Amino acid sequence: QKKQKQKNSAAFTRRSNAPIQAKKSKFNENQKIKQAISKNLNKSMESEMRSRATEGQIKLSKAQEAVAKHNKSVVPSTAKSS
């Protein structure tokens, strides 16, 4: 009789003091949001600190340097003709 009752009972019984899953998932979601915010904040703070350290020195690629050089040479010539 005992064996039959054990077979008919549920395979998994929930503990009465087990944490409620919904609260856990909500907590995890809040933690993920906080981590994402702090990560983005840290990135922006780091970029600001680096820009202040270099004091506006912008490193351009070779293509960007060529464009800047071309623009410098074009602007004065058009200003003279006006």
N, C-alpha and C positions, 0 to 999 in steps of 0.2 A: 504494500500500500504506500509506503513512504517513497519508494522509487517511482511509482506512478505519479505522485503529487509533484515530485521534483521535475519530472519530464514535462508536466503540464504548466509549470510555473514559467514566468518570463526568463529569458536567457540573461537579461541584464536588469538589475534592480538599481534604481537611483538612490543614492544616499540622501538623506534629508538635509544634511549640512553642505551638500555640494554647491559650488558657486553657480549662479544663474548665468547661462551662456550669453544672454542678451547684454547684460551689464559688462561682461568681459569684452565682448566685441565692440561695444561703445567706448570702453576705456582704451582699447587698442587703437580704435579709429582716432580718438583724441590725441593719443601719443604720436601717431603717425603725422597728424596735422602739425602738432607742436614741433616735431623733428624737422618737417619740411620747412616750416617758417624759420626756425633757428638756423637751418642750413643756408637758406637764401639770405638771411640777414647777415650771417657770417661771411658769405661770399661777397655781398655788397660792401660790408665793412672792410674786408680785405682789399677789394679793388680800390676803395677810397683811400685806404692807407698807402697802398702802392702808388697811386697817382700822386698823392701828396709827397711821398718820398722822392719820386722822380721829378716833382714840381713841373708838371706839364710837358715833359719831354715825351714826345710821341714817336715810337719806332714805326716807321713806314716800311712796307715791302718795296722791292725795287720798282715794281710797276707803279705803286702809289707815289714814290719819289719822282719817277719820270713824269707823271701827270702833274704833280705839284710844280716841278721845274718848268714844264711847258706852260702851265697857267701863269707862272710868274713872268715868263718872257712875253706872253701874249697880252697881258693886262696893260703893261706900260705903253706898248705900241698903240693900242686902241685909245688910251687916255690922251696921247699926244695929238692924234688926229682930230679929236673932238673939239 
